[in-house]
């Protein structure tokens, strides 16, 4: 069984340490919003295990990313391993992750994979897959609003 995803301190900055395919472990940098979710809302700290559902959500939304690579969020999320172990997300964590997704604009190429992730996990109890929006969908909505003005 792979070591579950967990937070690690790298030079005073938290990263998400995750098993990635045959490449071994990689340390994903975190966006400010992802750090706020993990540290402020969920009160995780260095060496804490992060549930698979939260980890994959962060990778798909770009909240957890590899600085030195131009990786496709979908392919990266498909290659992360360790889903069979670690910590299960609590109902409160799922609610917080749902709030993280609320209003977030996801890259166009990752939106369907994220919707599938929401559908296939307990996240579907707190957020509708249809509520996950891509940047293109948001821009289209803004254009429609502008037309109505």
Secondary structure in CASP SS format (residue, H / E / C, confidence):
PFRMAT SS
TARGET T0000
AUTHOR 0000-0000-0000
METHOD secondary structure of the structure
MODEL  1
X C 1.00
X C 1.00
X C 1.00
X C 1.00
X C 1.00
X E 1.00
X E 1.00
X E 1.00
X E 1.00
X E 1.00
X C 1.00
X C 1.00
X E 1.00
X E 1.00
X E 1.00
X E 1.00
X E 1.00
X E 1.00
X E 1.00
X E 1.00
X H 1.00
X H 1.00
X H 1.00
X E 1.00
X E 1.00
X E 1.00
X E 1.00
X E 1.00
X E 1.00
X E 1.00
X C 1.00
X H 1.00
X H 1.00
X H 1.00
X H 1.00
X H 1.00
X H 1.00
X H 1.00
X H 1.00
X H 1.00
X H 1.00
X C 1.00
X C 1.00
X C 1.00
X C 1.00
X C 1.00
X C 1.00
X C 1.00
X E 1.00
X C 1.00
X C 1.00
X H 1.00
X H 1.00
X H 1.00
X H 1.00
X H 1.00
X H 1.00
X H 1.00
X H 1.00
X H 1.00
X H 1.00
X C 1.00
X C 1.00
X E 1.00
X E 1.00
X C 1.00
X C 1.00
X C 1.00
X C 1.00
X C 1.00
X C 1.00
X C 1.00
X H 1.00
X H 1.00
X H 1.00
X H 1.00
X H 1.00
X H 1.00
X H 1.00
X E 1.00
X E 1.00
X C 1.00
X C 1.00
X C 1.00
X C 1.00
X C 1.00
X C 1.00
X C 1.00
X C 1.00
X C 1.00
X H 1.00
X H 1.00
X H 1.00
X H 1.00
X H 1.00
X H 1.00
X H 1.00
X H 1.00
X H 1.00
X H 1.00
X H 1.00
X C 1.00
X C 1.00
X C 1.00
X E 1.00
X E 1.00
X C 1.00
X C 1.00
X C 1.00
X C 1.00
X H 1.00
X H 1.00
X H 1.00
X H 1.00
X H 1.00
X H 1.00
X H 1.00
X H 1.00
X H 1.00
X H 1.00
X C 1.00
X H 1.00
X H 1.00
X H 1.00
X H 1.00
X C 1.00
X C 1.00
X C 1.00
X H 1.00
X H 1.00
X H 1.00
X C 1.00
X E 1.00
X E 1.00
X H 1.00
X H 1.00
X H 1.00
X H 1.00
X H 1.00
X H 1.00
X H 1.00
X H 1.00
X H 1.00
X H 1.00
X H 1.00
X H 1.00
X H 1.00
X H 1.00
X C 1.00
END
